[in-house]
Amino acid sequence: MADKEKTPKPKGGCINRFAVLFLLTMMLGLAAALFQISQPQDLSDIEGRGPGAVGKPSRDLKAVMANALKGGYKLTLTEEEINLYLRDTLKMRQAGLLESQVTLDDVAIRLEGDHAEIIMIRTIAGQPFTVSMYVTIFQGETPKGTIETEVARHGGPYHELVKHPLVGGRFGKLPVPQGFMHLVMPAYTKLATVYRDAEATKPVKELDFIEEMARFSIIDGKLVLDPNPNVRQVPLPGTI
């Protein structure tokens, strides 16, 4: 009789505890992500900006690229040269409904390995905030010997064993998937228009000159531009 009078254990107790634990984990993960987003990334490693760049003159990159294209010689641009040029040529202004609360303070380029990170530095309600987008250049030779170039807006996978999703950039210190970059693409598109003239029949602005190059790539943290097409060496008859 004593056994029959025992109160039965409520069903679903383990499932309820698991659901609470799952929700708690999600909330903690979201809080950690928001904290990482609110923290601006460290920019002290970028050359060509900050106190060390004060007083340094910038190179006229538009003229340099025009001369390289005209003369047919390879040109290598460093991270420092690009950032000094941005400092002296880019006028910062935040437009739109948040203009009174948000200021665009700086734009910086970090060149690492085979990709670039384009970073926008803003102040929102008095607090610094950074957002960045990765750009990777892929080039390959076609069977006809010509070069095909693809500019991809990502920095590769999160891990070599995990191919998807690809890392699109960073919001603050937090690396975000490529799909999140749609939220900030209008700002980057507007930035590109400062250095590109899509209606020009010949290169007149900086990005026009880069895109006019037969080959351009990021190698060992440097932007390498080559106006010479990849011409195959064809053996003369009778030499094989």
Helices and strands as residue ranges (DSSP letters): H 13-38, G 51-53, H 61-71, E 75-77, H 79-89, E 102-112, E 115-124, E 127-141, E 147-152, E 157-159, E 162-171, E 174-177, G 178-183, H 185-194, H 206-212, E 215-219, E 222-226
